[in-house]
Amino acid sequence: MASLGLNLEEQKAVDRFRKAVVEPSMTRLVIVDFWAEWCGPCKALTPTLEKVAADYADKGVVLAKINVDEEQFIAAQFQIRSIPTVYAMFQGQPVADLTNARSETQLKALLDKILAQLPVEAGDAAAPDLAPMLAMGEDVLAEGDAERAVAIFAQIVELAPDSAAAHAGLIRALLAAGMKDEAKAALAELDPKLAEDPVFAQVRAALALAEDAPEADELVALRAAVAADPDDHAAALALANGLYASGDRDGAANTLLALVAKDRTWNDGAARARLVQIFEAIGLEDPWVAATRRKLSTVLFG
């Protein structure tokens, strides 16, 4: 894709596309899925694409997903008029339109024909390219579909049992799906050497938050307690734990920020410590964490 005469944002879009699609397609067959969050048929097709890409990974097939709302320039270059639109690309060029292949059988039949005609390098089954699959799992988890994220990360773990990132993703997905016991078991069963990987610091922080979370039926009582007595700091802390556990991280953060503003030294700074624990559980690179850390700094030093 040419980049001459592009503005900065368009150039960035081209660079992202080159890294995600063009470069891998030099030796592999890349399934490019143009989709959007609001597109129901896209979401219905996604599990099929993911499964087939995983099944054909050792044949040199990888999946790249292009969100047309976020990558409007790229979608325009491909003249995408409806979604889902799915292409197969090799050496930087579309080689087949896979859009009408909506079933696993249809998609595999088309891929078999394409692979028989092109010099696609077979993947190494012992060392598959995990980056696209891990990114897919993280995206699905961020979208809130924890159960599908569990399935994706479990498949990656099966393909690459020594991948710390895959195990960590699986444990976080299990937690998000409300499967706390399974998440604890998955962490406990890790090889001790693998468990030393720094990626599990985030996992352990998330597990600690889950351990401290009240039962769901306690949330109503905690809300009432805090409403009745805004100075009941213990109830406020417990409420924040429950809100975070239920997926309301904004509510949890606002409750903790208010508690820090009222009395930052209460219980040896427990409210601030819990916020930091939440930051670690989500990941310090997350935009929400960065924004909330700025709010915390404003409360502490503003």
C-alpha positions in Angstrom: 0.0 0.0 0.0 1.6 3.3 -1.1 2.2 5.9 1.5 3.3 8.9 -0.6 1.3 12.1 0.1 -0.4 10.7 3.2 -1.0 12.8 6.3 0.4 11.7 9.7 -2.7 9.7 10.7 -3.0 8.0 7.4 0.7 7.1 7.5 0.2 5.6 11.0 -2.8 3.6 9.7 -0.7 2.2 6.8 2.1 1.3 9.2 -0.3 -0.6 11.5 -1.6 -2.4 8.5 1.8 -3.2 7.2 2.8 -4.7 10.5 -0.4 -6.6 11.1 -1.0 -7.9 7.6 1.5 -7.1 4.9 4.7 -8.3 6.7 3.2 -11.6 7.9 1.8 -12.2 4.4 5.2 -12.2 2.9 5.5 -15.9 3.9 2.1 -16.7 5.4 -1.5 -16.6 4.2 -3.3 -13.9 6.2 -7.1 -14.0 6.6 -8.1 -10.4 6.9 -11.4 -9.9 8.6 -13.0 -6.4 8.2 -15.5 -6.0 11.1 -17.0 -3.6 13.5 -18.2 -3.8 17.1 -21.8 -3.0 16.2 -22.0 -5.7 13.5 -23.9 -8.8 14.6 -23.0 -11.0 11.6 -19.3 -10.1 12.2 -19.5 -11.4 15.8 -21.3 -14.5 14.6 -18.5 -15.2 12.1 -15.6 -14.4 14.4 -15.5 -17.8 16.3 -15.4 -19.7 13.0 -12.5 -17.6 11.7 -10.6 -17.9 15.0 -11.1 -21.7 15.0 -10.1 -22.2 11.4 -7.1 -20.0 11.7 -5.9 -21.9 14.8 -6.5 -25.3 13.1 -4.5 -24.1 10.0 -1.7 -22.3 12.0 0.7 -25.1 11.2 -0.1 -24.7 7.5 1.0 -21.1 7.6 -2.4 -19.4 8.1 -2.9 -16.4 10.4 -5.9 -14.2 11.2 -5.8 -10.4 11.2 -8.9 -8.4 12.3 -9.4 -4.8 11.0 -12.0 -2.7 12.9 -13.5 -0.5 10.1 -14.5 2.2 12.6 -10.9 2.5 13.9 -9.2 2.0 10.6 -11.4 3.9 8.2 -8.6 4.8 5.9 -7.6 1.2 5.4 -11.2 0.2 4.9 -11.5 2.9 2.2 -8.5 1.7 0.4 -10.1 -1.8 0.2 -13.4 -0.2 -0.8 -15.2 -2.0 2.0 -18.9 -1.3 1.5 -20.4 -4.0 3.8 -19.2 -6.1 6.7 -18.1 -8.7 7.4 -15.7 -8.7 4.5 -13.0 -11.3 4.6 -10.0 -11.5 2.2 -7.1 -13.9 2.0 -3.8 -12.1 1.4 -0.4 -13.3 0.3 2.8 -11.3 -0.3 0.9 -8.1 0.3 -1.9 -8.8 -2.2 -5.5 -10.1 -1.9 -5.6 -13.5 -3.4 -9.2 -14.6 -2.6 -12.5 -13.2 -1.3 -13.6 -15.4 1.6 -16.6 -13.4 2.6 -19.2 -15.9 1.4 -17.6 -18.8 3.3 -19.6 -18.5 6.5 -19.2 -22.1 7.8 -16.1 -23.9 9.0 -16.4 -26.5 6.2 -16.7 -23.8 3.5 -13.8 -21.8 4.8 -11.5 -24.8 5.1 -12.4 -25.9 1.6 -11.4 -22.5 0.2 -8.2 -22.4 2.2 -7.2 -25.9 1.0 -7.5 -24.7 -2.6 -5.5 -21.5 -2.0 -2.8 -23.3 -0.1 -2.4 -25.9 -2.9 -1.6 -23.1 -5.3 0.6 -20.7 -3.3 4.1 -21.2 -1.8 2.9 -20.5 1.7 5.5 -21.4 4.3 4.1 -23.9 6.8 4.0 -22.8 10.4 6.1 -24.5 13.0 3.6 -26.5 15.0 6.0 -26.6 17.9 6.4 -22.9 17.9 3.3 -21.2 16.5 3.1 -17.5 16.0 1.3 -16.5 19.2 1.2 -12.7 18.8 -2.0 -12.5 16.7 -3.8 -15.0 18.8 -2.8 -13.4 22.1 -3.8 -10.0 20.7 -7.1 -11.5 19.7 -7.7 -12.9 23.2 -6.9 -9.6 24.8 -9.2 -7.8 22.5 -12.1 -10.2 23.2 -11.4 -9.9 26.9 -11.4 -6.1 26.7 -14.7 -6.2 24.8 -16.2 -8.0 27.8 -16.7 -11.4 26.3 -14.9 -13.3 29.0 -16.2 -16.8 28.1 -14.9 -16.5 24.6 -11.6 -15.1 25.9 -11.3 -18.2 28.1 -11.8 -20.4 25.0 -9.2 -18.5 23.0 -6.5 -18.4 25.7 -7.2 -22.1 26.5 -6.5 -22.9 22.9 -3.3 -20.9 23.0 -2.1 -22.7 26.1 -2.7 -26.0 24.4 -0.6 -24.9 21.4 2.1 -23.3 23.5 2.1 -24.6 27.1 5.3 -22.7 27.9 3.8 -19.3 27.1 3.5 -17.2 30.3 1.4 -14.6 28.4 -1.1 -17.3 27.4 -1.5 -18.7 30.9 -1.8 -15.2 32.4 -4.5 -14.3 29.8 -6.4 -17.5 30.6 -6.3 -16.8 34.3 -7.5 -13.3 33.9 -10.3 -14.4 31.5 -11.4 -17.1 34.0 -11.6 -14.4 36.7 -13.6 -12.1 34.4 -15.9 -15.0 33.7 -16.6 -15.4 37.4 -14.6 -18.6 37.6 -12.4 -17.7 40.6 -11.7 -21.2 41.8 -10.7 -22.3 38.3 -8.4 -19.3 38.1 -6.8 -20.1 41.4 -6.3 -23.7 40.3 -4.7 -22.6 37.0 -2.2 -20.4 38.8 -1.4 -23.1 41.4 -0.8 -25.7 38.7 1.8 -23.6 36.8 5.3 -24.9 36.5 7.2 -23.1 39.3 9.8 -21.7 36.9 7.1 -20.4 34.6 5.2 -18.8 37.5 8.2 -16.6 38.2 7.5 -14.6 35.0 6.7 -11.0 35.8 3.5 -11.2 33.8 1.9 -13.1 36.7 2.2 -10.0 39.0 -0.8 -8.6 37.3 -2.6 -12.0 37.7 -1.9 -12.2 41.4 -3.1 -8.7 41.9 -6.4 -9.6 40.1 -6.7 -12.7 42.2 -6.1 -10.8 45.4 -8.9 -8.4 44.5 -11.2 -11.3 43.7 -10.4 -12.9 47.1 -11.4 -9.7 49.0 -14.6 -9.1 47.0 -17.9 -9.5 48.9 -20.6 -11.8 47.7 -23.0 -10.3 45.1 -25.9 -10.1 47.5 -23.9 -8.0 49.9 -23.6 -5.1 47.4 -27.1 -3.8 48.1 -26.4 -3.8 51.9 -23.0 -2.1 51.4 -24.6 0.6 49.2 -27.2 1.2 51.9 -24.5 1.4 54.6 -22.4 3.9 52.7 -25.5 6.0 51.9 -26.5 6.0 55.6 -23.1 6.8 56.9 -20.7 8.3 54.3 -18.0 8.2 57.0 -18.1 4.4 57.3 -14.8 3.9 55.6 -14.8 0.1 56.0 -18.1 -0.2 54.2 -16.9 2.1 51.5 -13.8 0.0 50.9 -15.9 -3.2 50.8 -18.3 -1.5 48.4 -15.4 -0.6 46.1 -14.2 -4.2 46.2 -17.7 -5.4 45.3 -18.1 -2.8 42.5 -14.8 -3.8 40.9 -15.7 -7.5 41.2 -19.0 -6.9 39.4 -17.2 -5.2 36.5 -17.9 -1.6 37.6 -14.4 -0.3 37.8 -15.5 3.3 37.4 -17.7 3.0 40.4 -14.9 1.3 42.4 -12.4 3.9 41.5 -14.8 6.8 42.3 -15.6 5.3 45.7 -11.9 4.8 46.5 -10.9 8.3 45.2 -13.6 9.8 47.5 -12.3 7.8 50.4 -8.7 9.0 49.7 -10.0 12.6 49.6 -11.8 12.2 52.9 -9.0 10.5 54.8 -5.9 9.3 52.9 -4.3 7.9 56.0 -7.2 5.8 57.1 -6.2 2.2 57.8 -2.6 2.9 56.7 -3.7 4.3 53.4 -5.9 1.3 52.5 -8.0 3.1 49.9 -4.9 4.3 47.9 -3.3 0.8 48.2 -6.4 -0.8 46.8 -6.4 1.6 43.9 -2.8 0.8 43.2 -3.7 -2.9 43.3 -6.5 -2.3 40.8 -4.0 -0.5 38.5 -1.7 -3.5 38.7 -4.5 -6.0 38.0 -5.6 -4.1 34.9 -2.1 -3.2 33.7 -0.3 0.1 34.0 -0.3 0.6 30.2 -4.1 0.6 30.1 -5.6 4.1 29.2 -8.2 3.8 31.9 -5.5 3.2 34.5 -3.5 6.2 33.2 -6.6 8.5 33.5 -7.4 7.2 36.9 -3.9 7.6 38.1 -4.1 11.3 37.1 -7.2 11.6 39.1 -5.5 10.1 42.1 -2.6 12.5 41.7 -5.0 15.4 41.7 -6.6 14.2 44.9 -3.2 13.7 46.6 -1.3 16.7 45.3 -3.8 19.0 43.5 
